[in-house]
């Protein structure tokens, strides 16, 4: 699924890396605990989280996650947005709850 489709499905606002919206993601993970994300070992993924700090981007970089969706309307600060841009990680903000956003992506075919 293209990242632009992820943004549309979760009614998201793209905060950085718009030039990467045609990249594909093949899996998704929803968690507010970065230790759980570290246990999630799939490349080219999308992370949905309500945690809003630079550690999310650092974890995404380590796990080759291409897209981070901040759920529950969380707004990253400038440092987090700049870090995501520096590592070519698309950052999306959504007002959806994590459960709803994950369900919508699963239903749309992002089910690995």
N, C-alpha and C positions, 0 to 999 in steps of 0.2 A: 504494500500500500504506500502510495506517495505521502510524504509529510504534509503536503497541502490538503490532502483528503483527511488526514488526522485532525488538522486544525479546523476544517469545516465540520466534521462530525461532532467535535466537542465544543462547537461554537466558540472557538478560541481566537485570541488576538495574538498575532505573531510579533514578538518583541525584538528579535534579532535574527540575522542570517536568512533573510527572505530569499536570497539567491540559491539557497539549498532546498527549497520547498519541493523540487521535483525529485529529490533523492528518495529512495525506497527504505522502508522499515519492514522487517519481517516478523517481529515479535513485540510484545509489550509487557510491562511489569508495573504494577501499582503498589507503592509502599512509601511509608513515611520513615521507615527505618533503613538507613543506608547499609547496615550490616546484612539485611535481607537482600538488598540489591546486589551486594557483592557476591552473594550465593547464587544469583541469577546469571548464568553463564551463557548468554546468547548474544551474538554480534548483531550489529545493525538494528538495535532495538529502540523502543520508545519507553521512557520512564514517566509515569504519572505519579505526582507526589504533592503533598501539601506542605512539605518542608521547604522553607525558603531561605537558603543560605548558600554561600560559595561551596560548601562541602558537597552539595548535590551535584554541582558541575564537576568537581574533582572526581567524584565517584563515577559520573557518566563518562568522563574522559577515560578513566581506567578500564571501564567495561565496554568501551567502544559503542556507547549509546549515542545515537545521532540526534535525538529529539527529547526534550524535557517539557512535559506539560505540567504547569503549576495549577492545581485544582483549587476549588473553594475560593476563587477570586484572589489568591495570593499575588502580591506585587513584589517583584524582586527589586533590590536596590541597584544603583548604577554599577557597583562593583561586580555584582553577580551577573548582570547583563553583559558587561564588558568581558568578563571571564568566559562566558558562553560564546561570545562572538570570537574571542581569541582562539578558541578551540573548535570553531565551526560546529557548534552544537545549537540547533534551532531551539529557541526558547518560546514557549507558547503559554499564554495565560487564559484560563477558562474559569467561568463561574460555576461550572458543574461540580457536583460532589464526586469524589473519586469512584465510588461504586457506580454511579450513573455513567461517568465518562468511560470507565473500563467496560461496562456492559454495552454501551453504544459501539465501541471499537470492536469488541468481540462479535457482536451481531453483524457488523459490517465486513467481517472476514479476517480481522487481525486477531487470530485465535491460537497463536503459538506462544 
